[in-house]
Amino acid sequence: MSSDPLVTDALLLTRWAHFTCLALLFGAPLFWLFAPGIFRARQQTWRMLRFAAPLAVLSGVGWLWAIFANIVGGFEATLDPENLSLFFLQTPFGVTAAARLLLLAALLVVARTKPRFAAVMVLAALLIVDQAWLGHAAEGSGAHGALMIGVYIVHVGAAFAWLGGLPPLLLAMREARPEPRRCVEALRRFSIAALVFVVLIVASGAGNAAFHVGAAFAKLPHSAYGAALAAKAALTCAMLALAGFNRFVALPRLRATGESRTLTLLVRSIALECALGLGVLAAAAVLGVTPPPQ
């Protein structure tokens, strides 16, 4: 493994960028499955996905390159054909990396065609599944390892569905400003789905922490891994507080009064949720490059 800080920084930044793009590519199409209508926002979402897809490819390739550099001892060593052959043919990451490159290529092709939300969502889902073999979850073996992989997929899938659904929700809220009640149904449906996502996130997150920390739980508060996990939890709690306000305070008020002032408050709250979501993804990227306490 490389101790080069450049490799560590590359791992962190490419993971964060890739997670952000992948959350959008998975969660935004999913949002429109249960929030029909508001056509201009749908078109804006597709333009956003067409921009996110090449960024996902660039960050995804960069992430794989950084993983490769971390294994062989630095970026210079990745230029050695023998190391390249060993990476793809004799490491556990080889098949996973090759499959990921094919999925990223398919994503780029689909994103350049006519709007196909379902195709983008399916490819993003497959990338989430493939991603489980690129991090700590792949360190287990046997039934225990399979359970770790499954819990990771549920955790990341639910998180990306929630976080990636916020930008199109924000677009829908902005479009509905001339007639605030137009967005009530979209917000109601998303809030119900988000509740399911949050339950899955919390349950699978607890499982992930148990798998990775295990008997070293007492060391968690004094470790870098514990600090990143605490930051991620704090940011998630802040997002939950905003989501609760939107669902149980602002939405009933908007339904009852249709005031544009309430809609403006909702738009600002959802925008803040998006910003906090970027922080959550950054914390998740840090967790992926930080070894759990032993």
C-alpha positions in Angstrom: 0.0 0.0 0.0 1.1 3.5 -0.8 1.9 6.1 2.0 2.0 8.9 -0.6 -0.3 11.7 0.7 -1.1 12.6 -3.0 -2.6 9.1 -3.4 -4.7 9.5 -0.2 -5.9 12.9 -1.3 -6.8 11.6 -4.8 -8.7 8.7 -3.2 -10.7 11.1 -1.0 -11.5 13.7 -3.7 -12.4 11.2 -6.4 -14.6 9.2 -4.0 -16.5 12.3 -2.9 -17.0 13.5 -6.5 -18.0 10.1 -7.7 -20.4 9.5 -4.8 -22.0 12.9 -5.4 -22.6 12.2 -9.1 -23.8 8.7 -8.5 -26.3 9.8 -5.9 -27.7 12.2 -8.4 -27.8 9.7 -11.2 -29.6 7.2 -9.0 -31.8 9.4 -6.8 -33.0 11.9 -9.4 -34.6 9.4 -11.8 -36.1 7.6 -8.8 -37.7 10.9 -7.7 -39.6 11.2 -11.0 -41.1 7.7 -10.6 -43.3 8.9 -7.7 -43.5 12.6 -8.5 -45.1 12.9 -12.0 -45.9 16.2 -13.7 -44.0 19.5 -13.3 -42.5 19.0 -16.8 -40.0 21.8 -16.9 -38.3 20.5 -13.8 -38.1 17.1 -15.4 -36.3 18.6 -18.4 -34.0 20.5 -16.1 -33.3 17.3 -14.2 -32.3 15.5 -17.4 -29.9 18.3 -18.3 -28.4 18.0 -14.9 -28.0 14.2 -15.4 -26.3 14.7 -18.7 -23.8 16.9 -17.0 -23.4 14.5 -14.1 -22.8 11.4 -16.2 -19.4 12.5 -17.7 -18.3 13.8 -14.3 -19.2 10.4 -12.8 -17.1 8.7 -15.5 -14.1 11.0 -14.9 -14.3 10.7 -11.1 -15.0 6.9 -11.3 -11.9 6.3 -13.5 -9.9 8.6 -11.2 -11.0 6.6 -8.2 -10.0 3.3 -9.8 -6.6 4.8 -10.7 -6.1 6.0 -7.2 -7.0 2.6 -5.8 -4.5 1.1 -8.2 -1.8 3.6 -7.2 -2.5 2.8 -3.5 -2.0 -0.9 -4.1 1.2 -0.6 -6.2 2.9 2.2 -4.2 2.2 5.4 -6.1 1.0 6.9 -9.4 4.3 6.3 -11.1 4.1 2.6 -10.5 0.7 2.5 -12.3 2.5 3.1 -15.6 4.3 -0.3 -15.3 2.4 -2.7 -17.7 3.3 -5.6 -15.4 1.5 -3.8 -12.4 -1.5 -3.1 -14.7 -1.7 -6.8 -15.6 -1.4 -7.9 -12.0 -4.1 -5.4 -10.9 -6.7 -6.6 -13.4 -5.8 -10.3 -13.4 -4.5 -11.2 -9.9 -6.2 -8.9 -7.4 -9.7 -9.0 -5.9 -10.3 -5.6 -7.5 -9.6 -6.7 -11.1 -13.0 -8.0 -12.1 -14.8 -5.3 -10.1 -12.8 -2.6 -11.8 -13.3 -4.0 -15.3 -17.1 -4.3 -14.7 -17.2 -0.8 -13.4 -15.4 0.6 -16.4 -18.0 -1.1 -18.7 -20.9 0.3 -16.6 -19.4 3.8 -16.7 -19.0 3.6 -20.5 -22.7 2.4 -20.8 -23.8 5.3 -18.6 -22.0 7.8 -20.8 -23.7 6.4 -23.9 -27.2 6.4 -22.3 -26.8 9.9 -21.0 -26.2 11.3 -24.5 -29.4 9.8 -25.9 -33.0 10.9 -25.5 -34.2 11.2 -21.9 -34.3 7.7 -20.3 -34.6 8.1 -16.6 -35.1 4.4 -16.0 -31.9 3.4 -17.9 -29.8 5.9 -16.0 -31.2 4.7 -12.7 -30.6 1.0 -13.5 -27.0 1.7 -14.5 -26.4 3.8 -11.3 -27.9 0.9 -9.3 -25.5 -1.6 -10.8 -22.6 0.8 -10.1 -23.7 0.9 -6.4 -23.7 -2.9 -6.3 -20.3 -3.0 -7.9 -19.0 -0.4 -5.5 -19.6 -2.7 -2.5 -16.5 -4.6 -3.6 -14.2 -1.5 -3.6 -14.3 -0.6 0.1 -14.2 -2.0 3.6 -17.3 -4.1 3.0 -15.2 -6.4 0.7 -12.8 -7.3 3.5 -15.1 -10.0 5.0 -15.4 -13.6 3.8 -18.0 -16.3 3.6 -21.5 -15.7 4.9 -20.2 -12.8 7.1 -18.6 -11.1 4.0 -21.8 -11.6 2.0 -23.9 -10.0 4.8 -21.4 -7.1 4.9 -21.8 -6.6 1.2 -25.6 -6.7 1.4 -25.8 -4.2 4.2 -23.4 -1.9 2.4 -25.6 -2.0 -0.8 -28.7 -1.2 1.2 -27.0 1.6 3.1 -25.6 3.3 0.0 -28.6 2.7 -2.1 -31.0 4.2 0.4 -28.6 7.2 1.1 -28.2 7.9 -2.6 -31.9 7.6 -3.2 -32.6 10.2 -0.5 -29.8 12.6 -1.3 -30.1 12.3 -5.1 -33.9 13.1 -4.9 -33.3 16.5 -3.2 -32.1 18.4 -6.3 -35.1 17.5 -8.5 -37.4 18.2 -5.5 -35.8 21.7 -5.3 -36.3 22.2 -9.0 -40.0 21.2 -8.6 -40.5 23.6 -5.7 -38.9 26.5 -7.7 -41.1 25.8 -10.7 -44.3 25.7 -8.6 -43.7 29.3 -7.2 -46.5 30.9 -9.3 -48.9 28.3 -8.0 -47.5 26.9 -4.7 -50.1 24.1 -4.3 -48.8 22.4 -7.5 -45.9 21.0 -5.6 -47.8 19.7 -2.6 -48.3 16.2 -4.0 -44.7 15.8 -5.1 -43.4 16.9 -1.7 -45.8 14.6 0.1 -44.8 11.6 -2.0 -41.1 12.3 -1.6 -41.4 12.7 2.2 -43.0 9.3 2.5 -40.3 7.7 0.4 -37.6 9.5 2.3 -39.0 8.1 5.6 -38.4 4.6 4.2 -35.0 5.6 3.0 -34.0 7.0 6.4 -35.1 3.9 8.2 -33.0 1.8 5.9 -30.0 4.2 6.3 -30.1 4.1 10.1 -30.5 0.3 10.3 -27.9 -0.5 7.7 -25.6 2.2 9.1 -25.7 0.7 12.5 -24.9 -2.7 10.9 -22.0 -1.2 9.0 -20.5 0.3 12.1 -20.8 -3.0 14.0 -19.1 -4.9 11.2 -16.2 -2.5 10.8 -15.6 -1.6 14.5 -16.6 -4.9 16.2 -14.7 -5.5 19.5 -12.8 -2.2 19.1 -15.9 -0.1 19.9 -14.3 1.4 23.0 -11.5 2.9 20.8 -14.0 4.5 18.4 -14.3 7.9 20.1 -10.5 8.3 20.1 -9.9 7.4 16.4 -10.0 9.3 13.1 -12.6 6.8 11.9 -14.8 7.6 14.9 -14.4 11.4 14.2 -15.5 11.0 10.6 -18.4 8.7 11.7 -19.5 11.3 14.2 -19.4 14.1 11.6 -21.5 12.0 9.2 -24.0 11.2 11.9 -24.3 14.9 13.0 -24.8 16.1 9.4 -27.4 13.4 8.9 -29.3 14.4 12.0 -29.3 18.0 10.8 -30.8 16.8 7.5 -33.4 14.8 9.4 -34.4 17.9 11.4 -34.9 19.9 8.2 -36.8 17.0 6.6 -39.1 16.8 9.7 -39.8 20.5 9.6 -40.6 20.3 5.9 -42.9 17.3 6.3 -44.8 18.1 9.5 -44.7 21.9 9.6 -44.2 23.5 6.2 -46.1 21.0 4.1 -49.4 21.2 6.1 -49.1 25.0 6.1 -48.6 25.1 2.4 -51.5 22.7 1.8 -53.8 24.8 4.0 -52.8 28.3 2.8 -50.9 28.0 -0.4 -48.8 31.0 0.6 -45.8 31.8 -1.6 -43.9 32.7 1.6 -44.2 29.1 2.9 -43.0 27.8 -0.5 -40.0 30.1 -0.3 -39.2 28.8 3.1 -39.4 25.2 1.8 -37.1 26.0 -1.1 -34.5 27.4 1.3 -34.8 24.4 3.6 -34.4 21.9 0.8 -31.4 23.9 -0.6 -29.8 23.6 2.9 -30.5 19.9 2.9 -28.7 19.6 -0.4 -25.7 21.4 1.1 -25.7 19.2 4.2 -26.0 16.2 1.9 -22.7 17.1 0.2 -21.1 17.1 3.7 -22.5 13.7 4.4 -21.0 12.4 1.2 -17.7 14.0 2.1 -17.7 12.2 5.4 -18.6 8.9 3.7 -15.6 9.5 1.4 -13.3 10.0 4.4 -14.6 6.9 6.1 -13.7 4.9 3.0 -10.0 5.9 3.2 -9.7 5.7 7.0 -9.0 2.4 8.6 -11.4 1.4 11.5 -9.9 1.0 14.9 -8.5 -2.4 15.6 
